[in-house]
Amino acid sequence: MALSGLQQWLVTTPLPARSRRSPTTAALRHRSQGTASAVMTAVTDFLRFGALHGWVPAQTAGLLSEPRFLRFLPAE
């Protein structure tokens, strides 16, 4: 649940202004959903890496993935 909150925060929280001169007049910028997904992929991979080294409980890494089922099976 906390990781889904992190992904939502990444998308909804505005990025800092690029310039210090006029931060109030600059348009607000937000991360795209693709950028948030890329960040979440990195976080997930790091948690799995931590589980391999014993830094994170293996159960936590197991919660990060779920089985996927093919929609359309190959002919053979």
All heavy atoms as a GROMACS GRO file, in nm:
protein
  583
    1MET      N    1   0.082  -0.120   0.000
    1MET     CA    2   0.000   0.000   0.000
    1MET      C    3   0.086   0.126   0.000
    1MET      O    4   0.054   0.223  -0.065
    1MET     CB    5  -0.093  -0.001   0.121
    1MET     CG    6  -0.201  -0.109   0.118
    1MET     SD    7  -0.303  -0.106  -0.029
    1MET     CE    8  -0.398   0.040   0.000
    2ALA      N    9   0.196   0.121   0.073
    2ALA     CA   10   0.283   0.238   0.080
    2ALA      C   11   0.346   0.266  -0.055
    2ALA      O   12   0.363   0.383  -0.093
    2ALA     CB   13   0.391   0.218   0.186
    3LEU      N   14   0.379   0.162  -0.130
    3LEU     CA   15   0.439   0.184  -0.261
    3LEU      C   16   0.340   0.241  -0.361
    3LEU      O   17   0.377   0.324  -0.445
    3LEU     CB   18   0.499   0.053  -0.315
    3LEU     CG   19   0.623   0.004  -0.243
    3LEU    CD1   20   0.668  -0.129  -0.300
    3LEU    CD2   21   0.736   0.105  -0.252
    4SER      N   22   0.213   0.204  -0.351
    4SER     CA   23   0.114   0.264  -0.441
    4SER      C   24   0.095   0.411  -0.405
    4SER      O   25   0.073   0.496  -0.492
    4SER     CB   26  -0.018   0.189  -0.436
    4SER     OG   27  -0.076   0.199  -0.309
    5GLY      N   28   0.104   0.443  -0.275
    5GLY     CA   29   0.099   0.583  -0.233
    5GLY      C   30   0.217   0.662  -0.285
    5GLY      O   31   0.204   0.779  -0.324
    6LEU      N   32   0.334   0.598  -0.289
    6LEU     CA   33   0.453   0.664  -0.344
    6LEU      C   34   0.435   0.694  -0.491
    6LEU      O   35   0.466   0.804  -0.538
    6LEU     CB   36   0.576   0.576  -0.323
    6LEU     CG   37   0.705   0.625  -0.389
    6LEU    CD1   38   0.748   0.760  -0.335
    6LEU    CD2   39   0.816   0.522  -0.373
    7GLN      N   40   0.380   0.599  -0.565
    7GLN     CA   41   0.358   0.622  -0.708
    7GLN      C   42   0.259   0.736  -0.730
    7GLN      O   43   0.279   0.821  -0.815
    7GLN     CB   44   0.310   0.495  -0.777
    7GLN     CG   45   0.299   0.513  -0.927
    7GLN     CD   46   0.280   0.382  -1.000
    7GLN    OE1   47   0.257   0.279  -0.939
    7GLN    NE2   48   0.288   0.389  -1.130
    8GLN      N   49   0.154   0.739  -0.652
    8GLN     CA   50   0.056   0.848  -0.664
    8GLN      C   51   0.120   0.982  -0.629
    8GLN      O   52   0.096   1.082  -0.695
    8GLN     CB   53  -0.065   0.820  -0.572
    8GLN     CG   54  -0.177   0.916  -0.590
    8GLN     CD   55  -0.240   0.906  -0.728
    8GLN    OE1   56  -0.238   0.803  -0.792
    8GLN    NE2   57  -0.296   1.016  -0.774
    9TRP      N   58   0.204   0.983  -0.526
    9TRP     CA   59   0.273   1.106  -0.486
    9TRP      C   60   0.365   1.155  -0.598
    9TRP      O   61   0.374   1.274  -0.625
    9TRP     CB   62   0.354   1.082  -0.359
    9TRP     CG   63   0.432   1.200  -0.315
    9TRP    CD1   64   0.386   1.305  -0.239
    9TRP    CD2   65   0.568   1.230  -0.345
    9TRP    NE1   66   0.487   1.397  -0.221
    9TRP    CE2   67   0.600   1.352  -0.285
    9TRP    CE3   68   0.667   1.164  -0.417
    9TRP    CZ2   69   0.725   1.410  -0.294
    9TRP    CZ3   70   0.792   1.221  -0.426
    9TRP    CH2   71   0.819   1.343  -0.365
   10LEU      N   72   0.434   1.061  -0.664
   10LEU     CA   73   0.525   1.099  -0.773
   10LEU      C   74   0.452   1.171  -0.885
   10LEU      O   75   0.504   1.264  -0.946
   10LEU     CB   76   0.595   0.975  -0.829
   10LEU     CG   77   0.704   0.914  -0.742
   10LEU    CD1   78   0.745   0.778  -0.797
   10LEU    CD2   79   0.824   1.007  -0.732
   11VAL      N   80   0.329   1.130  -0.913
   11VAL     CA   81   0.253   1.189  -1.023
   11VAL      C   82   0.186   1.320  -0.983
   11VAL      O   83   0.180   1.414  -1.061
   11VAL     CB   84   0.148   1.087  -1.076
   11VAL    CG1   85   0.058   1.150  -1.180
   11VAL    CG2   86   0.218   0.965  -1.132
   12THR      N   87   0.136   1.328  -0.860
   12THR     CA   88   0.056   1.443  -0.822
   12THR      C   89   0.136   1.560  -0.763
   12THR      O   90   0.089   1.674  -0.766
   12THR     CB   91  -0.052   1.404  -0.719
   12THR    OG1   92   0.012   1.347  -0.604
   12THR    CG2   93  -0.150   1.304  -0.779
   13THR      N   94   0.254   1.534  -0.710
   13THR     CA   95   0.333   1.641  -0.648
   13THR      C   96   0.409   1.718  -0.755
   13THR      O   97   0.482   1.658  -0.834
   13THR     CB   98   0.431   1.582  -0.545
   13THR    OG1   99   0.357   1.509  -0.450
   13THR    CG2  100   0.511   1.691  -0.478
   14PRO      N  101   0.395   1.849  -0.758
   14PRO     CA  102   0.468   1.928  -0.858
   14PRO      C  103   0.619   1.921  -0.836
   14PRO      O  104   0.667   1.909  -0.723
   14PRO     CB  105   0.419   2.071  -0.838
   14PRO     CG  106   0.300   2.061  -0.749
   14PRO     CD  107   0.309   1.932  -0.676
   15LEU      N  108   0.691   1.928  -0.946
   15LEU     CA  109   0.836   1.932  -0.940
   15LEU      C  110   0.881   2.072  -0.897
   15LEU      O  111   0.810   2.170  -0.919
   15LEU     CB  112   0.896   1.898  -1.076
   15LEU     CG  113   0.874   1.755  -1.123
   15LEU    CD1  114   0.908   1.742  -1.271
   15LEU    CD2  115   0.958   1.661  -1.041
   16PRO      N  116   1.001   2.085  -0.839
   16PRO     CA  117   1.049   2.218  -0.805
   16PRO      C  118   1.070   2.304  -0.930
   16PRO      O  119   1.090   2.251  -1.040
   16PRO     CB  120   1.184   2.192  -0.736
   16PRO     CG  121   1.198   2.047  -0.723
   16PRO     CD  122   1.092   1.980  -0.801
   17ALA      N  123   1.064   2.432  -0.912
   17ALA     CA  124   1.086   2.524  -1.024
   17ALA      C  125   1.228   2.508  -1.076
   17ALA      O  126   1.321   2.482  -1.001
   17ALA     CB  127   1.062   2.668  -0.979
   18ARG      N  128   1.246   2.526  -1.206
   18ARG     CA  129   1.378   2.513  -1.267
   18ARG      C  130   1.466   2.634  -1.237
   18ARG      O  131   1.586   2.625  -1.238
   18ARG     CB  132   1.365   2.497  -1.417
   18ARG     CG  133   1.306   2.365  -1.456
   18ARG     CD  134   1.305   2.348  -1.604
   18ARG     NE  135   1.248   2.218  -1.638
   18ARG     CZ  136   1.232   2.176  -1.761
   18ARG    NH1  137   1.268   2.252  -1.862
   18ARG    NH2  138   1.180   2.058  -1.783
   19SER      N  139   1.404   2.746  -1.213
   19SER     CA  140   1.480   2.868  -1.191
   19SER      C  141   1.441   2.928  -1.056
   19SER      O  142   1.325   2.923  -1.016
   19SER     CB  143   1.450   2.969  -1.302
   19SER     OG  144   1.509   3.093  -1.272
   20ARG      N  145   1.536   2.987  -0.989
   20ARG     CA  146   1.506   3.052  -0.860
   20ARG      C  147   1.458   3.196  -0.880
   20ARG      O  148   1.408   3.257  -0.788
   20ARG     CB  149   1.632   3.055  -0.773
   20ARG     CG  150   1.672   2.920  -0.728
   20ARG     CD  151   1.787   2.930  -0.635
   20ARG     NE  152   1.851   2.800  -0.619
   20ARG     CZ  153   1.954   2.778  -0.544
   20ARG    NH1  154   2.010   2.876  -0.476
   20ARG    NH2  155   2.006   2.659  -0.535
   21ARG      N  156   1.475   3.248  -0.998
   21ARG     CA  157   1.441   3.389  -1.022
   21ARG      C  158   1.291   3.416  -1.014
   21ARG      O  159   1.249   3.511  -0.954
   21ARG     CB  160   1.492   3.432  -1.159
   21ARG     CG  161   1.641   3.442  -1.164
   21ARG     CD  162   1.684   3.497  -1.295
   21ARG     NE  163   1.792   3.412  -1.345
   21ARG     CZ  164   1.839   3.416  -1.465
   21ARG    NH1  165   1.790   3.500  -1.552
   21ARG    NH2  166   1.936   3.338  -1.502
   22SER      N  167   1.213   3.331  -1.077
   22SER     CA  168   1.069   3.357  -1.077
   22SER      C  169   0.991   3.228  -1.054
   22SER      O  170   0.920   3.181  -1.143
   22SER     CB  171   1.028   3.422  -1.209
   22SER     OG  172   1.062   3.335  -1.315
   23PRO      N  173   1.002   3.169  -0.936
   23PRO     CA  174   0.930   3.043  -0.912
   23PRO      C  175   0.779   3.059  -0.908
   23PRO      O  176   0.706   2.965  -0.933
   23PRO     CB  177   0.983   2.996  -0.777
   23PRO     CG  178   1.034   3.119  -0.710
   23PRO     CD  179   1.078   3.211  -0.820
   24THR      N  180   0.729   3.179  -0.881
   24THR     CA  181   0.584   3.197  -0.872
   24THR      C  182   0.520   3.212  -1.009
   24THR      O  183   0.402   3.181  -1.026
   24THR     CB  184   0.550   3.321  -0.788
   24THR    OG1  185   0.614   3.435  -0.844
   24THR    CG2  186   0.595   3.301  -0.645
   25THR      N  187   0.595   3.259  -1.108
   25THR     CA  188   0.537   3.279  -1.240
   25THR      C  189   0.554   3.157  -1.331
   25THR      O  190   0.491   3.149  -1.434
   25THR     CB  191   0.600   3.402  -1.310
   25THR    OG1  192   0.741   3.380  -1.321
   25THR    CG2  193   0.573   3.528  -1.231
   26ALA      N  194   0.640   3.065  -1.292
   26ALA     CA  195   0.662   2.947  -1.375
   26ALA      C  196   0.543   2.851  -1.364
   26ALA      O  197   0.479   2.841  -1.260
   26ALA     CB  198   0.789   2.875  -1.331
   27ALA      N  199   0.514   2.785  -1.474
   27ALA     CA  200   0.405   2.687  -1.473
   27ALA      C  201   0.446   2.564  -1.393
   27ALA      O  202   0.562   2.525  -1.393
   27ALA     CB  203   0.371   2.647  -1.616
   28LEU      N  204   0.351   2.507  -1.323
   28LEU     CA  205   0.380   2.387  -1.245
   28LEU      C  206   0.407   2.270  -1.340
   28LEU      O  207   0.341   2.253  -1.441
   28LEU     CB  208   0.261   2.352  -1.155
   28LEU     CG  209   0.235   2.447  -1.039
   28LEU    CD1  210   0.113   2.400  -0.961
   28LEU    CD2  211   0.355   2.453  -0.947
   29ARG      N  212   0.508   2.192  -1.303
   29ARG     CA  213   0.542   2.075  -1.383
   29ARG      C  214   0.518   1.951  -1.296
   29ARG      O  215   0.543   1.953  -1.177
   29ARG     CB  216   0.689   2.078  -1.424
   29ARG     CG  217   0.727   2.197  -1.509
   29ARG     CD  218   0.875   2.200  -1.542
   29ARG     NE  219   0.957   2.194  -1.420
   29ARG     CZ  220   1.057   2.107  -1.400
   29ARG    NH1  221   1.088   2.020  -1.491
   29ARG    NH2  222   1.126   2.109  -1.288
   30HIS      N  223   0.469   1.847  -1.358
   30HIS     CA  224   0.445   1.721  -1.289
   30HIS      C  225   0.517   1.608  -1.363
   30HIS      O  226   0.542   1.618  -1.483
   30HIS     CB  227   0.296   1.689  -1.282
   30HIS     CG  228   0.221   1.780  -1.192
   30HIS    ND1  229   0.175   1.903  -1.232
   30HIS    CD2  230   0.185   1.767  -1.064
   30HIS    CE1  231   0.113   1.962  -1.132
   30HIS    NE2  232   0.117   1.881  -1.028
   31ARG      N  233   0.548   1.501  -1.290
   31ARG     CA  234   0.606   1.383  -1.353
   31ARG      C  235   0.497   1.313  -1.434
   31ARG      O  236   0.380   1.313  -1.396
   31ARG     CB  237   0.659   1.286  -1.248
   31ARG     CG  238   0.780   1.337  -1.176
   31ARG     CD  239   0.815   1.242  -1.061
   31ARG     NE  240   0.913   1.301  -0.973
   31ARG     CZ  241   0.885   1.380  -0.870
   31ARG    NH1  242   0.761   1.408  -0.841
   31ARG    NH2  243   0.980   1.430  -0.796
   32SER      N  244   0.538   1.248  -1.541
   32SER     CA  245   0.442   1.170  -1.619
   32SER      C  246   0.421   1.034  -1.552
   32SER      O  247   0.500   0.993  -1.465
   32SER     CB  248   0.495   1.148  -1.761
   32SER     OG  249   0.608   1.063  -1.758
   33GLN      N  250   0.317   0.965  -1.593
   33GLN     CA  251   0.291   0.832  -1.540
   33GLN      C  252   0.405   0.738  -1.577
   33GLN      O  253   0.443   0.651  -1.498
   33GLN     CB  254   0.158   0.779  -1.593
   33GLN     CG  255   0.116   0.647  -1.532
   33GLN     CD  256   0.089   0.656  -1.384
   33GLN    OE1  257   0.028   0.752  -1.338
   33GLN    NE2  258   0.132   0.556  -1.310
   34GLY      N  259   0.463   0.756  -1.695
   34GLY     CA  260   0.576   0.674  -1.737
   34GLY      C  261   0.698   0.694  -1.649
   34GLY      O  262   0.769   0.598  -1.615
   35THR      N  263   0.724   0.818  -1.611
   35THR     CA  264   0.837   0.847  -1.523
   35THR      C  265   0.814   0.786  -1.385
   35THR      O  266   0.905   0.726  -1.327
   35THR     CB  267   0.858   0.999  -1.510
   35THR    OG1  268   0.884   1.053  -1.640
   35THR    CG2  269   0.974   1.032  -1.418
   36ALA      N  270   0.692   0.797  -1.336
   36ALA     CA  271   0.660   0.738  -1.205
   36ALA      C  272   0.675   0.586  -1.211
   36ALA      O  273   0.726   0.525  -1.118
   36ALA     CB  274   0.518   0.777  -1.163
   37SER      N  275   0.635   0.525  -1.321
   37SER     CA  276   0.649   0.380  -1.336
   37SER      C  277   0.796   0.340  -1.339
   37SER      O  278   0.834   0.238  -1.282
   37SER     CB  279   0.580   0.332  -1.463
   37SER     OG  280   0.441   0.350  -1.452
   38ALA      N  281   0.879   0.421  -1.405
   38ALA     CA  282   1.023   0.393  -1.410
   38ALA      C  283   1.085   0.401  -1.270
   38ALA      O  284   1.169   0.319  -1.233
   38ALA     CB  285   1.092   0.488  -1.506
   39VAL      N  286   1.044   0.500  -1.193
   39VAL     CA  287   1.094   0.514  -1.056
   39VAL      C  288   1.050   0.393  -0.974
   39VAL      O  289   1.129   0.335  -0.898
   39VAL     CB  290   1.044   0.646  -0.992
   39VAL    CG1  291   1.073   0.649  -0.843
   39VAL    CG2  292   1.107   0.765  -1.061
   40MET      N  293   0.925   0.352  -0.988
   40MET     CA  294   0.875   0.238  -0.913
   40MET      C  295   0.946   0.109  -0.953
   40MET      O  296   0.971   0.022  -0.868
   40MET     CB  297   0.724   0.224  -0.933
   40MET     CG  298   0.645   0.340  -0.876
   40MET     SD  299   0.682   0.376  -0.703
   40MET     CE  300   0.626   0.227  -0.625
   41THR      N  301   0.982   0.095  -1.079
   41THR     CA  302   1.058  -0.022  -1.123
   41THR      C  303   1.194  -0.025  -1.054
   41THR      O  304   1.239  -0.130  -1.007
   41THR     CB  305   1.076  -0.020  -1.276
   41THR    OG1  306   0.946  -0.025  -1.337
   41THR    CG2  307   1.159  -0.137  -1.324
   42ALA      N  308   1.259   0.090  -1.046
   42ALA     CA  309   1.389   0.097  -0.978
   42ALA      C  310   1.376   0.064  -0.830
   42ALA      O  311   1.458  -0.009  -0.774
   42ALA     CB  312   1.450   0.235  -0.998
   43VAL      N  313   1.273   0.116  -0.765
   43VAL     CA  314   1.252   0.089  -0.622
   43VAL      C  315   1.226  -0.060  -0.601
   43VAL      O  316   1.282  -0.123  -0.511
   43VAL     CB  317   1.134   0.174  -0.567
   43VAL    CG1  318   1.092   0.128  -0.429
   43VAL    CG2  319   1.173   0.321  -0.564
   44THR      N  320   1.142  -0.119  -0.684
   44THR     CA  321   1.110  -0.261  -0.673
   44THR      C  322   1.234  -0.347  -0.692
   44THR      O  323   1.259  -0.440  -0.616
   44THR     CB  324   1.002  -0.298  -0.776
   44THR    OG1  325   0.886  -0.219  -0.751
   44THR    CG2  326   0.965  -0.444  -0.768
   45ASP      N  327   1.312  -0.316  -0.796
   45ASP     CA  328   1.435  -0.392  -0.820
   45ASP      C  329   1.533  -0.378  -0.704
   45ASP      O  330   1.600  -0.474  -0.667
   45ASP     CB  331   1.501  -0.350  -0.951
   45ASP     CG  332   1.423  -0.398  -1.072
   45ASP    OD1  333   1.336  -0.487  -1.056
   45ASP    OD2  334   1.451  -0.349  -1.183
   46PHE      N  335   1.541  -0.260  -0.646
   46PHE     CA  336   1.631  -0.240  -0.532
   46PHE      C  337   1.584  -0.321  -0.411
   46PHE      O  338   1.665  -0.380  -0.339
   46PHE     CB  339   1.642  -0.092  -0.496
   46PHE     CG  340   1.740  -0.067  -0.385
   46PHE    CD1  341   1.876  -0.081  -0.407
   46PHE    CD2  342   1.696  -0.032  -0.259
   46PHE    CE1  343   1.967  -0.060  -0.304
   46PHE    CE2  344   1.786  -0.011  -0.156
   46PHE     CZ  345   1.922  -0.024  -0.179
   47LEU      N  346   1.453  -0.326  -0.387
   47LEU     CA  347   1.401  -0.406  -0.277
   47LEU      C  348   1.428  -0.556  -0.299
   47LEU      O  349   1.462  -0.628  -0.205
   47LEU     CB  350   1.252  -0.381  -0.257
   47LEU     CG  351   1.217  -0.246  -0.194
   47LEU    CD1  352   1.066  -0.225  -0.194
   47LEU    CD2  353   1.272  -0.237  -0.054
   48ARG      N  354   1.415  -0.601  -0.423
   48ARG     CA  355   1.448  -0.742  -0.453
   48ARG      C  356   1.596  -0.767  -0.430
   48ARG      O  357   1.635  -0.873  -0.379
   48ARG     CB  358   1.408  -0.774  -0.596
   48ARG     CG  359   1.260  -0.788  -0.613
   48ARG     CD  360   1.224  -0.831  -0.753
   48ARG     NE  361   1.080  -0.835  -0.767
   48ARG     CZ  362   1.015  -0.799  -0.875
   48ARG    NH1  363   1.080  -0.757  -0.981
   48ARG    NH2  364   0.885  -0.806  -0.879
   49PHE      N  365   1.680  -0.675  -0.472
   49PHE     CA  366   1.824  -0.686  -0.448
   49PHE      C  367   1.853  -0.692  -0.299
   49PHE      O  368   1.932  -0.773  -0.252
   49PHE     CB  369   1.895  -0.565  -0.512
   49PHE     CG  370   2.043  -0.560  -0.487
   49PHE    CD1  371   2.129  -0.639  -0.558
   49PHE    CD2  372   2.094  -0.473  -0.392
   49PHE    CE1  373   2.266  -0.633  -0.535
   49PHE    CE2  374   2.230  -0.466  -0.367
   49PHE     CZ  375   2.316  -0.546  -0.440
   50GLY      N  376   1.784  -0.608  -0.222
   50GLY     CA  377   1.800  -0.608  -0.077
   50GLY      C  378   1.756  -0.739  -0.015
   50GLY      O  379   1.815  -0.787   0.082
   51ALA      N  380   1.653  -0.801  -0.072
   51ALA     CA  381   1.606  -0.930  -0.020
   51ALA      C  382   1.711  -1.039  -0.045
   51ALA      O  383   1.732  -1.126   0.039
   51ALA     CB  384   1.474  -0.967  -0.084
   52LEU      N  385   1.778  -1.032  -0.160
   52LEU     CA  386   1.883  -1.131  -0.189
   52LEU      C  387   1.998  -1.121  -0.091
   52LEU      O  388   2.063  -1.220  -0.059
   52LEU     CB  389   1.935  -1.112  -0.332
   52LEU     CG  390   1.843  -1.157  -0.444
   52LEU    CD1  391   1.901  -1.119  -0.580
   52LEU    CD2  392   1.820  -1.307  -0.437
   53HIS      N  393   2.025  -1.002  -0.043
   53HIS     CA  394   2.137  -0.980   0.049
   53HIS      C  395   2.095  -0.981   0.196
   53HIS      O  396   2.177  -0.958   0.284
   53HIS     CB  397   2.207  -0.848   0.015
   53HIS     CG  398   2.280  -0.854  -0.114
   53HIS    ND1  399   2.403  -0.914  -0.128
   53HIS    CD2  400   2.246  -0.810  -0.238
   53HIS    CE1  401   2.442  -0.906  -0.253
   53HIS    NE2  402   2.349  -0.844  -0.323
   54GLY      N  403   1.967  -1.006   0.220
   54GLY     CA  404   1.920  -1.016   0.357
   54GLY      C  405   1.889  -0.883   0.424
   54GLY      O  406   1.867  -0.877   0.544
   55TRP      N  407   1.887  -0.775   0.349
   55TRP     CA  408   1.857  -0.643   0.406
   55TRP      C  409   1.707  -0.622   0.421
   55TRP      O  410   1.663  -0.541   0.501
   55TRP     CB  411   1.913  -0.532   0.318
   55TRP     CG  412   2.059  -0.542   0.288
   55TRP    CD1  413   2.155  -0.602   0.365
   55TRP    CD2  414   2.126  -0.492   0.173
   55TRP    NE1  415   2.276  -0.592   0.304
   55TRP    CE2  416   2.262  -0.524   0.186
   55TRP    CE3  417   2.084  -0.424   0.060
   55TRP    CZ2  418   2.357  -0.491   0.091
   55TRP    CZ3  419   2.179  -0.390  -0.034
   55TRP    CH2  420   2.314  -0.422  -0.018
   56VAL      N  421   1.630  -0.690   0.337
   56VAL     CA  422   1.485  -0.677   0.335
   56VAL      C  423   1.427  -0.817   0.351
   56VAL      O  424   1.481  -0.912   0.293
   56VAL     CB  425   1.438  -0.616   0.199
   56VAL    CG1  426   1.288  -0.609   0.191
   56VAL    CG2  427   1.499  -0.481   0.177
   57PRO      N  428   1.322  -0.835   0.429
   57PRO     CA  429   1.263  -0.969   0.442
   57PRO      C  430   1.220  -1.023   0.305
   57PRO      O  431   1.168  -0.950   0.220
   57PRO     CB  432   1.141  -0.948   0.531
   57PRO     CG  433   1.168  -0.820   0.603
   57PRO     CD  434   1.253  -0.736   0.513
   58ALA      N  435   1.244  -1.152   0.283
   58ALA     CA  436   1.208  -1.214   0.155
   58ALA      C  437   1.057  -1.204   0.129
   58ALA      O  438   1.015  -1.197   0.014
   58ALA     CB  439   1.252  -1.360   0.155
   59GLN      N  440   0.976  -1.202   0.235
   59GLN     CA  441   0.831  -1.187   0.217
   59GLN      C  442   0.796  -1.055   0.150
   59GLN      O  443   0.704  -1.047   0.071
   59GLN     CB  444   0.761  -1.195   0.352
   59GLN     CG  445   0.774  -1.329   0.419
   59GLN     CD  446   0.722  -1.326   0.561
   59GLN    OE1  447   0.702  -1.220   0.618
   59GLN    NE2  448   0.702  -1.444   0.619
   60THR      N  449   0.871  -0.952   0.182
   60THR     CA  450   0.846  -0.821   0.121
   60THR      C  451   0.868  -0.826  -0.029
   60THR      O  452   0.788  -0.776  -0.107
   60THR     CB  453   0.936  -0.713   0.184
   60THR    OG1  454   0.914  -0.711   0.324
   60THR    CG2  455   0.909  -0.576   0.125
   61ALA      N  456   0.978  -0.888  -0.069
   61ALA     CA  457   1.007  -0.901  -0.212
   61ALA      C  458   0.900  -0.985  -0.281
   61ALA      O  459   0.863  -0.959  -0.395
   61ALA     CB  460   1.146  -0.961  -0.233
   62GLY      N  461   0.848  -1.085  -0.212
   62GLY     CA  462   0.744  -1.168  -0.269
   62GLY      C  463   0.614  -1.093  -0.292
   62GLY      O  464   0.538  -1.124  -0.385
   63LEU      N  465   0.588  -0.992  -0.212
   63LEU     CA  466   0.466  -0.913  -0.228
   63LEU      C  467   0.473  -0.819  -0.348
   63LEU      O  468   0.371  -0.766  -0.391
   63LEU     CB  469   0.441  -0.830  -0.102
   63LEU     CG  470   0.408  -0.908   0.024
   63LEU    CD1  471   0.404  -0.813   0.144
   63LEU    CD2  472   0.277  -0.981   0.009
   64LEU      N  473   0.592  -0.797  -0.400
   64LEU     CA  474   0.609  -0.700  -0.508
   64LEU      C  475   0.575  -0.756  -0.645
   64LEU      O  476   0.569  -0.683  -0.742
   64LEU     CB  477   0.753  -0.648  -0.509
   64LEU     CG  478   0.794  -0.573  -0.383
   64LEU    CD1  479   0.941  -0.539  -0.390
   64LEU    CD2  480   0.710  -0.448  -0.366
   65SER      N  481   0.556  -0.885  -0.653
   65SER     CA  482   0.524  -0.943  -0.784
   65SER      C  483   0.402  -1.033  -0.769
   65SER      O  484   0.372  -1.085  -0.662
   65SER     CB  485   0.642  -1.023  -0.837
   65SER     OG  486   0.672  -1.129  -0.750
   66GLU      N  487   0.332  -1.047  -0.878
   66GLU     CA  488   0.215  -1.133  -0.880
   66GLU      C  489   0.219  -1.212  -1.010
   66GLU      O  490   0.276  -1.168  -1.110
   66GLU     CB  491   0.086  -1.052  -0.870
   66GLU     CG  492   0.070  -0.949  -0.978
   66GLU     CD  493  -0.050  -0.859  -0.954
   66GLU    OE1  494  -0.074  -0.820  -0.840
   66GLU    OE2  495  -0.118  -0.830  -1.053
   67PRO      N  496   0.162  -1.330  -1.011
   67PRO     CA  497   0.167  -1.410  -1.134
   67PRO      C  498   0.087  -1.342  -1.245
   67PRO      O  499  -0.015  -1.278  -1.220
   67PRO     CB  500   0.104  -1.543  -1.094
   67PRO     CG  501   0.028  -1.515  -0.969
   67PRO     CD  502   0.093  -1.396  -0.903
   68ARG      N  503   0.139  -1.354  -1.364
   68ARG     CA  504   0.069  -1.301  -1.480
   68ARG      C  505   0.025  -1.417  -1.567
   68ARG      O  506   0.097  -1.514  -1.582
   68ARG     CB  507   0.160  -1.208  -1.559
   68ARG     CG  508   0.202  -1.090  -1.476
   68ARG     CD  509   0.227  -0.975  -1.562
   68ARG     NE  510   0.259  -0.861  -1.477
   68ARG     CZ  511   0.237  -0.739  -1.512
   68ARG    NH1  512   0.186  -0.715  -1.629
   68ARG    NH2  513   0.266  -0.641  -1.432
   69PHE      N  514  -0.089  -1.404  -1.622
   69PHE     CA  515  -0.142  -1.510  -1.706
   69PHE      C  516  -0.155  -1.457  -1.848
   69PHE      O  517  -0.197  -1.344  -1.870
   69PHE     CB  518  -0.277  -1.556  -1.654
   69PHE     CG  519  -0.270  -1.608  -1.513
   69PHE    CD1  520  -0.310  -1.528  -1.406
   69PHE    CD2  521  -0.218  -1.733  -1.487
   69PHE    CE1  522  -0.301  -1.575  -1.277
   69PHE    CE2  523  -0.210  -1.781  -1.358
   69PHE     CZ  524  -0.251  -1.702  -1.252
   70LEU      N  525  -0.119  -1.541  -1.945
   70LEU     CA  526  -0.130  -1.502  -2.085
   70LEU      C  527  -0.277  -1.492  -2.125
   70LEU      O  528  -0.357  -1.578  -2.092
   70LEU     CB  529  -0.058  -1.604  -2.173
   70LEU     CG  530   0.092  -1.613  -2.158
   70LEU    CD1  531   0.146  -1.727  -2.245
   70LEU    CD2  532   0.158  -1.482  -2.196
   71ARG      N  533  -0.306  -1.387  -2.195
   71ARG     CA  534  -0.443  -1.371  -2.244
   71ARG      C  535  -0.469  -1.461  -2.364
   71ARG      O  536  -0.572  -1.523  -2.377
   71ARG     CB  537  -0.465  -1.227  -2.286
   71ARG     CG  538  -0.544  -1.149  -2.190
   71ARG     CD  539  -0.564  -1.014  -2.248
   71ARG     NE  540  -0.690  -0.965  -2.197
   71ARG     CZ  541  -0.733  -0.844  -2.212
   71ARG    NH1  542  -0.662  -0.759  -2.280
   71ARG    NH2  543  -0.845  -0.806  -2.161
   72PHE      N  544  -0.374  -1.462  -2.454
   72PHE     CA  545  -0.387  -1.538  -2.576
   72PHE      C  546  -0.272  -1.638  -2.582
   72PHE      O  547  -0.157  -1.600  -2.595
   72PHE     CB  548  -0.384  -1.446  -2.699
   72PHE     CG  549  -0.489  -1.339  -2.693
   72PHE    CD1  550  -0.454  -1.209  -2.661
   72PHE    CD2  551  -0.622  -1.368  -2.718
   72PHE    CE1  552  -0.551  -1.109  -2.655
   72PHE    CE2  553  -0.718  -1.269  -2.711
   72PHE     CZ  554  -0.682  -1.139  -2.680
   73LEU      N  555  -0.305  -1.763  -2.571
   73LEU     CA  556  -0.204  -1.866  -2.574
   73LEU      C  557  -0.157  -1.892  -2.716
   73LEU      O  558  -0.236  -1.879  -2.811
   73LEU     CB  559  -0.259  -1.995  -2.513
   73LEU     CG  560  -0.294  -1.989  -2.364
   73LEU    CD1  561  -0.358  -2.118  -2.321
   73LEU    CD2  562  -0.170  -1.962  -2.283
   74PRO      N  563  -0.031  -1.930  -2.733
   74PRO     CA  564   0.016  -1.966  -2.868
   74PRO      C  565  -0.063  -2.085  -2.921
   74PRO      O  566  -0.119  -2.165  -2.846
   74PRO     CB  567   0.162  -2.002  -2.846
   74PRO     CG  568   0.199  -1.943  -2.714
   74PRO     CD  569   0.074  -1.934  -2.634
   75ALA      N  570  -0.064  -2.100  -3.051
   75ALA     CA  571  -0.143  -2.206  -3.116
   75ALA      C  572  -0.099  -2.344  -3.070
   75ALA      O  573  -0.180  -2.435  -3.057
   75ALA     CB  574  -0.132  -2.194  -3.266
   76GLU      N  575   0.027  -2.363  -3.047
   76GLU     CA  576   0.075  -2.496  -3.006
   76GLU      C  577   0.098  -2.495  -2.860
   76GLU      O  578   0.180  -2.522  -2.793
   76GLU     CB  579   0.198  -2.532  -3.086
   76GLU     CG  580   0.164  -2.544  -3.233
   76GLU     CD  581   0.287  -2.576  -3.316
   76GLU    OE1  582   0.388  -2.620  -3.263
   76GLU    OE2  583   0.278  -2.555  -3.437
   0.00000   0.00000   0.00000
